[in-house]
Amino acid sequence: MAGAHIALCRVLRLKNALRATINSPEFMALRQFKEEISILQSEDFWNYLFSMCRALYAPMRVLRLADQKVAAMDKMHFYVCQTDANMSYYLTKAVSDSGR
Protein backbone atom coordinates (compact mmCIF):
# COMPACT_ATOMS: atom_id res chain seq x y z
CA MET A 1 0.00 0.00 0.00
CA ALA A 2 1.04 3.60 -0.66
CA GLY A 3 3.93 2.68 -2.95
CA ALA A 4 3.72 5.99 -4.80
CA HIS A 5 3.97 7.95 -1.56
CA ILE A 6 6.99 5.94 -0.44
CA ALA A 7 8.63 6.56 -3.82
CA LEU A 8 8.06 10.32 -3.51
CA CYS A 9 9.59 10.29 -0.02
CA ARG A 10 12.64 8.61 -1.51
CA VAL A 11 12.80 11.25 -4.25
CA LEU A 12 12.80 13.91 -1.53
CA ARG A 13 15.65 12.15 0.23
CA LEU A 14 17.64 12.07 -3.03
CA LYS A 15 17.12 15.77 -3.83
CA ASN A 16 20.83 16.68 -3.73
CA ALA A 17 21.85 13.68 -5.84
CA LEU A 18 19.19 14.44 -8.45
CA ARG A 19 20.22 18.07 -8.68
CA ALA A 20 23.88 17.10 -9.02
CA THR A 21 22.98 14.66 -11.79
CA ILE A 22 20.92 17.09 -13.85
CA ASN A 23 23.64 19.74 -13.55
CA SER A 24 26.44 17.42 -14.65
CA PRO A 25 27.98 18.07 -18.09
CA GLU A 26 27.34 14.50 -19.21
CA PHE A 27 23.62 14.77 -18.51
CA MET A 28 23.35 18.21 -20.09
CA ALA A 29 25.01 16.86 -23.23
CA LEU A 30 22.07 14.46 -23.71
CA ARG A 31 19.67 17.40 -24.21
CA GLN A 32 16.68 15.32 -23.20
CA PHE A 33 14.15 15.33 -20.37
CA LYS A 34 13.64 19.11 -20.47
CA GLU A 35 10.24 19.00 -18.74
CA GLU A 36 11.57 16.77 -15.96
CA ILE A 37 14.61 19.00 -15.46
CA SER A 38 12.44 22.10 -15.10
CA ILE A 39 10.36 20.35 -12.44
CA LEU A 40 13.39 19.11 -10.50
CA GLN A 41 14.99 22.56 -10.57
CA SER A 42 11.85 24.23 -9.26
CA GLU A 43 12.05 25.06 -5.57
CA ASP A 44 8.24 25.04 -5.38
CA PHE A 45 8.20 21.35 -6.33
CA TRP A 46 10.53 20.50 -3.43
CA ASN A 47 8.54 22.64 -0.98
CA TYR A 48 5.27 20.96 -1.95
CA LEU A 49 6.86 17.51 -1.84
CA PHE A 50 8.24 18.16 1.64
CA SER A 51 4.86 19.41 2.85
CA MET A 52 3.11 16.37 1.41
CA CYS A 53 5.57 13.92 2.94
CA ARG A 54 5.31 15.56 6.37
CA ALA A 55 1.51 15.78 6.25
CA LEU A 56 1.11 12.12 5.27
CA TYR A 57 3.67 10.68 7.69
CA ALA A 58 1.14 9.92 10.45
CA PRO A 59 -1.39 8.21 8.13
CA MET A 60 1.46 6.07 6.79
CA ARG A 61 2.22 5.02 10.37
CA VAL A 62 -1.44 4.01 10.78
CA LEU A 63 -1.08 1.77 7.73
CA ARG A 64 2.00 0.18 9.29
CA LEU A 65 0.05 -0.46 12.51
CA ALA A 66 -2.46 -2.45 10.50
CA ASP A 67 0.33 -4.78 9.37
CA GLN A 68 1.43 -5.64 12.90
CA LYS A 69 -0.11 -8.36 15.02
CA VAL A 70 -0.10 -6.44 18.29
CA ALA A 71 -2.67 -4.28 20.01
CA ALA A 72 -2.12 -0.67 19.05
CA MET A 73 -5.29 1.32 19.59
CA ASP A 74 -3.44 3.88 21.72
CA LYS A 75 -0.89 4.42 18.95
CA MET A 76 -3.66 4.62 16.37
CA HIS A 77 -5.40 7.33 18.40
CA PHE A 78 -2.11 9.24 18.69
CA TYR A 79 -1.43 9.06 14.95
CA VAL A 80 -4.98 10.08 14.06
CA CYS A 81 -4.60 13.16 16.28
CA GLN A 82 -1.23 13.86 14.67
CA THR A 83 -2.82 13.54 11.24
CA ASP A 84 -5.45 16.14 12.11
CA ALA A 85 -2.81 18.59 13.33
CA ASN A 86 -0.30 17.98 10.54
CA MET A 87 -2.81 18.07 7.70
CA SER A 88 -4.17 21.47 8.70
CA TYR A 89 -0.70 22.91 9.34
CA TYR A 90 0.91 21.72 6.11
CA LEU A 91 -2.15 22.55 4.00
CA THR A 92 -1.97 26.11 5.30
CA LYS A 93 1.79 26.14 4.66
CA ALA A 94 1.31 24.87 1.08
CA VAL A 95 -1.31 27.54 0.38
CA SER A 96 0.92 30.30 1.75
CA ASP A 97 3.90 28.98 -0.24
CA SER A 98 1.86 29.07 -3.43
CA GLY A 99 1.12 32.77 -2.94
CA ARG A 100 -2.65 32.42 -3.26
C-alpha positions as CSV (number, residue, x, y, z in Angstrom):
1,M,0.0,0.0,0.0
2,A,1.0,3.6,-0.7
3,G,3.9,2.7,-2.9
4,A,3.7,6.0,-4.8
5,H,4.0,8.0,-1.6
6,I,7.0,5.9,-0.4
7,A,8.6,6.6,-3.8
8,L,8.1,10.3,-3.5
9,C,9.6,10.3,0.0
10,R,12.6,8.6,-1.5
11,V,12.8,11.3,-4.2
12,L,12.8,13.9,-1.5
13,R,15.6,12.1,0.2
14,L,17.6,12.1,-3.0
15,K,17.1,15.8,-3.8
16,N,20.8,16.7,-3.7
17,A,21.9,13.7,-5.8
18,L,19.2,14.4,-8.5
19,R,20.2,18.1,-8.7
20,A,23.9,17.1,-9.0
21,T,23.0,14.7,-11.8
22,I,20.9,17.1,-13.9
23,N,23.6,19.7,-13.6
24,S,26.4,17.4,-14.7
25,P,28.0,18.1,-18.1
26,E,27.3,14.5,-19.2
27,F,23.6,14.8,-18.5
28,M,23.3,18.2,-20.1
29,A,25.0,16.9,-23.2
30,L,22.1,14.5,-23.7
31,R,19.7,17.4,-24.2
32,Q,16.7,15.3,-23.2
33,F,14.2,15.3,-20.4
34,K,13.6,19.1,-20.5
35,E,10.2,19.0,-18.7
36,E,11.6,16.8,-16.0
37,I,14.6,19.0,-15.5
38,S,12.4,22.1,-15.1
39,I,10.4,20.4,-12.4
40,L,13.4,19.1,-10.5
41,Q,15.0,22.6,-10.6
42,S,11.8,24.2,-9.3
43,E,12.1,25.1,-5.6
44,D,8.2,25.0,-5.4
45,F,8.2,21.3,-6.3
46,W,10.5,20.5,-3.4
47,N,8.5,22.6,-1.0
48,Y,5.3,21.0,-1.9
49,L,6.9,17.5,-1.8
50,F,8.2,18.2,1.6
51,S,4.9,19.4,2.9
52,M,3.1,16.4,1.4
53,C,5.6,13.9,2.9
54,R,5.3,15.6,6.4
55,A,1.5,15.8,6.2
56,L,1.1,12.1,5.3
57,Y,3.7,10.7,7.7
58,A,1.1,9.9,10.4
59,P,-1.4,8.2,8.1
60,M,1.5,6.1,6.8
61,R,2.2,5.0,10.4
62,V,-1.4,4.0,10.8
63,L,-1.1,1.8,7.7
64,R,2.0,0.2,9.3
65,L,0.1,-0.5,12.5
66,A,-2.5,-2.5,10.5
67,D,0.3,-4.8,9.4
68,Q,1.4,-5.6,12.9
69,K,-0.1,-8.4,15.0
70,V,-0.1,-6.4,18.3
71,A,-2.7,-4.3,20.0
72,A,-2.1,-0.7,19.1
73,M,-5.3,1.3,19.6
74,D,-3.4,3.9,21.7
75,K,-0.9,4.4,19.0
76,M,-3.7,4.6,16.4
77,H,-5.4,7.3,18.4
78,F,-2.1,9.2,18.7
79,Y,-1.4,9.1,14.9
80,V,-5.0,10.1,14.1
81,C,-4.6,13.2,16.3
82,Q,-1.2,13.9,14.7
83,T,-2.8,13.5,11.2
84,D,-5.4,16.1,12.1
85,A,-2.8,18.6,13.3
86,N,-0.3,18.0,10.5
87,M,-2.8,18.1,7.7
88,S,-4.2,21.5,8.7
89,Y,-0.7,22.9,9.3
90,Y,0.9,21.7,6.1
91,L,-2.2,22.5,4.0
92,T,-2.0,26.1,5.3
93,K,1.8,26.1,4.7
94,A,1.3,24.9,1.1
95,V,-1.3,27.5,0.4
96,S,0.9,30.3,1.8
97,D,3.9,29.0,-0.2
98,S,1.9,29.1,-3.4
99,G,1.1,32.8,-2.9
100,R,-2.7,32.4,-3.3
